[in-house]
Structures are given as structure tokens and as C-alpha cells.
């Protein structure tokens, strides 16, 4: 087998294999149109290579003319492929320049075709030969250019402009990573298309006596593009992973926010569910009172008393359902690190914090030993405390400081703020349910917080420090060391 | 007597029953409805009385009910009851002309007082409507010429001016004027003017 046969058939085979691969991937991921255009470009290169190979072996001008028409077609295919590739991979490239380049080359190709058809009946002259890679091949002697050659050259020029413009756009809009891409692509495409075009130009004008060598320079261009495509896909995959992680985090947060608003919903549902039977009981009692003064009301009175009993049971059921709701969740027990926990709570409240201009300072050593408990419930406690502190601030801003340290009693947390402080009249009932100084709210936040803290074997109390602001203390027993390390 | 009828709407059967019981014993005619739809099916523009409705109901809630009544031309006053009132819905209801907005835990006296106020208002509105309808009926009896003449009288013209304006004899004007006023059952120009303005929405 000769060298030319080996090189050109290898090129054609490589290109066709890649065409099949790209088409197969595109078939499964239809939205990635860049793959389709890459396959088109590769098919064009394979076509050119085939034409070149046949030209080397074509003995007469007749066959050569026929092959020229094919070459023109394949160049068009490559151009369309490259334009589409740049468009769908990077969203760059001027459509006007692309249309100009492809249009001019198409017109030139049609003129050449018409010329060939016109001369179809003419005589075929034999083509000269030259030595090439150790064998003798035919070549087309100069001047073998159609009278419309400049159309082709202007088309080529427009195509360079198109590439140049696309690369510059990418460079200008670029982050550093995209700039590197632009450089690689630009250097690759520009150099090799220039090389292919100049080579053809020199041969066409008889300056160089050689067979056509367009496909060989194009092969590296295509390789560069394929590498870019692969790199982009890898990046896509990575960013997809990141968004997935983000979504998981967001969902987690939503879940947390749900729990916070759950209390609000619960209290409103509670009022409604209890309000109905209590309202009915009241009306029935009033009706009974009206009946007392009338003769013969016995039967109706009996009915009323039955109804009152029924509604009373209903109210009790509402209460026991509520209790069930609170009790059903069994408390988790695992090592909880305060710093990340507190950070998450602060993130949850970020919007309100920044709206009011409140700074939260976390003075929690990262080496603080873990305490044992339920992270969600403990977050609820911090959320309540921070929420209260936030509500005690006016709009001029303020600060909240959360400290934690190991003391003789365990892990002690201190939450201090510079808000309005706790009004003296509710200091004593602060942790009892329905004790509140707020206009809205049921006053059960701190009561629930105390329940949670005590369920963790801890204590919560209001500091006696002088104002302004309030200081809350929480004390938790240390987690068992061994369990903590195993958890 | 339909005058003291109360339409009670509540999706909670216990509340409906107990409230109906209490209101009946307080001397009202009560029709109980378990849903807004049920209520809307049993009234029309001629219905009298007042509506006491729960605010929070499935399908059509109290506020929607009020809107539907507006659409259907049912002009009964509405008192809202709620297990817990929220400020936005209160404001909303009041804007649509709710008579009152009460929580379900108010004592009977407060509810009854609200109902009495609503019924009084409805009674006044009904009388006003009936009066207007009677006037319209009388007005319809006028011939076109009589209407023309009376309009000019209301506008402050003398008989002579009217005669000149319409190109008829002054005696004919006098005739039209007296028969017209007889049909409208008025004896003085002052009463005629008041009535005329009322009929033409210029009260």
C-alpha cells in the first residue's frame, strides 16, 4: 500500500468514525445541536479528503472537473458545520458574515457546476503527473481556475472575518477561562483554514505544483474543536452537579422554614378549630338561658345539654390531636456541633437581619465539643431566640452576639443583644406559654424552646445583667466523648 | 311576618344549629344554610331580613358570598362571624359594606344588637325602595305632554312661559299641569320638585 493511500484512507476513516460517534451522541441528546454541526464538519473533511485522493488518481481533466464540483460542495458543508458549531457551543459569530461567506462560495460552486455541465460534451485531456511521497500522482496544471475564482476567495475572506469576529467577541466577553478557549480555538481554526486556503490558492494559480492538501490541515482544526466540545461537556456536568447540591441545600432550608411557619399555621388552625366548638357551646348556653324562663322547654334543654357535651368533646379532641402532633416526632440524638448549626440559623434569618441592619456575631470556637441532641429542634431554639432578639430591635439596627464555651456545667451558650430588652412585667412568666409582650404571636416560642432545651437535659434562663438588651443563657450537658467520635 | 328573618350561613353544623336555636328563642325567624350556595338558591332580590354568615367556609367563603350577593342584586345586610378575625379580611368585608364583623365568642347581646342594627337598616332601605317604586308607578301614568309640562314647571317656568315654549294655549298648560299633579298625588310645586328630583336620582 502506498503512503497516499494509507494517509488519506486513515483520515477518511477517522473522520467518518467521529461522524458516527457524534451523531450517536446527538441522537440521544437532541438539544446539543453543536454535536450535529461537528458531525457535519467532520463529514465535510472526509468528503474533501476523498476528493483529494481521487484527484491524485484521476487521469483526465473531465474527471477532475467533476471532482471539483464535489470539493466545492464539501467546503460548503465544512463552513456550515463550523458556523453552526460556534453558534450552538458559544452563541457567537455574526450571522451576516457567515451568510456572506457561505452565499458567495455557494454561488461560485454553482457557476463552476454550470461551467462543467456546459463542457460535458468536450474532450478530456490527460493530466500531468508529479512525484509525491514516493509515488507518482496526477495534479492539475495551472491555470486551472474558473473565471469566477475571486468569488471563492472573497467568500474565504469573509469566512476568516467571521472566525476572527467570533473569536474577538468571545475574548471581549470573557472570563479568563473563556479567553483561554478563545485563544485555543482562534489560533487553531485561523491557522489551519488559512493554511488550507493558501495552499489551494497557490495550486490553483500554478505557483505550486502539488496535489490538493486541504483535508490534512483541517484535521487538526477538527481535533481542537472536538477537544473543546469535550471540555465543555465536562464543565456542564460539573456545574450540573453544583446546581444539584444547591437544590438539595435549598430544599433543606425550605424544610426548615416550613417548621418555623408551622407554628404560625398551627396557632391559627388551633384558634379556628377550637373557636368553632367553643362558639357553639356559648350559643347553646345562651339558648338554654333563654329557655329557662319559658314553660315546656325541658325537651329542648335536654337536647342543648347533649349538644354542649358533644362540642366539649370535640374541643378536647382538637387539643389531644395537637398534643399528638407535638409528641409524634421522636427526638433524634446525635452529636451536634454548635458553630455550623448557628451559622445555618443565621443564614435562614439573613433576609430579616439585613433588612433591619442587625449584625450577628458568632463567638463559637470551632473546636467546641459536640453536644448530643436533635439538630432540627436545637435550631428551632436558636431561631426563636434570634427571632425574638430581632423583633426587639428598632430599625436603626443593632447587634446580636452568640457565645459558647465549655464551663464546669457543660456547654454554656450566651445570647446577648442590644434591643429593647424584656419588659419587667413579663420577666417572671417569660417561659410560660401565652406570655408575650408582642401584639402578634401566641407567646409560645420561648415555652417551646424551654421544653426542647429541657428535653436535651439542659437549662435556659434569662440573665440578670443590666440592659440595654437582653441576655439569655443556655446550658447543655456535654455529649459522651466516645459516642461523639463514633457518630 | 318576613321582616325579622335571619339567614344563617355556617358550614359547621354545631355552630349553625346552636346559633339558630339561640336566635329563634330570641324571637327571630331563622333559615339555616350549611353553605353559601344553599343560601344563594333560596333568596332573591325581593327577600327581606339580614344575613349572618361564617367567614371561613369551603367553596364560597363569606367574602365571596358578599360579592355574589352584590352580583345577584340581593341587598340584604351581612354580618360576619369568625372563629378568629384577621384585620385584612375585616377591612375587605367592611369595604364591601358589611354591617358588622364579630368573632364567634361575642356574647349573645352583642350579636343580637348587631342584628337589630342590620334589620333596622334593611327596613329603612326597603321602605325607601318601596317608596321609590310607588313614585315610579305614578310617574308612568303621566302622558308625554304632561311630563314635558311638569319638567318645565320643576325647572321654574311660569305657565305663560311654558305655553310660549311648547306653542300651546296657556289654558291647556294649566290643564296638563293639574292632571299631572293629580296623577303624581302632589299638591304644591315644592313637593312636586322634591319628588321629581328623587325620581331622577337628584336627591
HADDOCK unambig.tbl for C-alpha pairs under 7 A between the chains (distance, minus, plus):
assign (segid A and resid 271 and name CA) (segid B and resid 83 and name CA) 6.99 0.50 0.50
assign (segid A and resid 271 and name CA) (segid B and resid 84 and name CA) 6.62 0.50 0.50
assign (segid A and resid 272 and name CA) (segid B and resid 83 and name CA) 5.23 0.50 0.50
assign (segid A and resid 272 and name CA) (segid B and resid 84 and name CA) 6.28 0.50 0.50
assign (segid A and resid 275 and name CA) (segid B and resid 83 and name CA) 4.76 0.50 0.50
assign (segid A and resid 276 and name CA) (segid B and resid 15 and name CA) 6.59 0.50 0.50
assign (segid A and resid 276 and name CA) (segid B and resid 83 and name CA) 6.04 0.50 0.50
assign (segid A and resid 279 and name CA) (segid B and resid 15 and name CA) 6.65 0.50 0.50
assign (segid A and resid 279 and name CA) (segid B and resid 104 and name CA) 5.17 0.50 0.50
assign (segid A and resid 279 and name CA) (segid B and resid 105 and name CA) 5.42 0.50 0.50
assign (segid A and resid 280 and name CA) (segid B and resid 14 and name CA) 5.86 0.50 0.50
assign (segid A and resid 280 and name CA) (segid B and resid 15 and name CA) 4.43 0.50 0.50
assign (segid A and resid 280 and name CA) (segid B and resid 18 and name CA) 5.54 0.50 0.50
assign (segid A and resid 280 and name CA) (segid B and resid 19 and name CA) 6.95 0.50 0.50
assign (segid A and resid 283 and name CA) (segid B and resid 18 and name CA) 5.39 0.50 0.50
assign (segid A and resid 283 and name CA) (segid B and resid 19 and name CA) 5.42 0.50 0.50
assign (segid A and resid 283 and name CA) (segid B and resid 22 and name CA) 6.06 0.50 0.50
assign (segid A and resid 284 and name CA) (segid B and resid 18 and name CA) 5.06 0.50 0.50
assign (segid A and resid 284 and name CA) (segid B and resid 22 and name CA) 6.67 0.50 0.50
assign (segid A and resid 286 and name CA) (segid B and resid 22 and name CA) 6.42 0.50 0.50
assign (segid A and resid 286 and name CA) (segid B and resid 108 and name CA) 6.83 0.50 0.50
assign (segid A and resid 287 and name CA) (segid B and resid 21 and name CA) 6.28 0.50 0.50
assign (segid A and resid 287 and name CA) (segid B and resid 22 and name CA) 4.27 0.50 0.50
assign (segid A and resid 287 and name CA) (segid B and resid 25 and name CA) 6.57 0.50 0.50
assign (segid A and resid 290 and name CA) (segid B and resid 25 and name CA) 6.49 0.50 0.50
